Amino acid sequence: MMLSGHLYNTIMPWTMYGGMKESDLKAIYAYLKTVEPISNQVVKFSPPGE
């Protein structure tokens, strides 16, 4: 993604997961369901220099 002449990664790396088999995606989903949620403050992204 280009923003103000800088190249940034997308929010989610969908290209990495887009070619996976459904069975692999189901395994990832099953694992994530076992992980306890945590409290996490998300800071708004600001491009360098802004």
C-alpha positions, 0 to 999 in steps of 0.5 A: 500500500502506498501512502504519501510516497511511502510503502506500508504493509497491509493491516492483515497479511491476507496474501500470506493466508490466501493460498493456504488449504482450508484444513490449514486455516481450520487448524490456525482457527482452532489454535487461536480459539485456545489462546486466552485474550489479553488487554491491549491498547492499540495506538493509532498509526502515524506515518513517520514525519507526521 
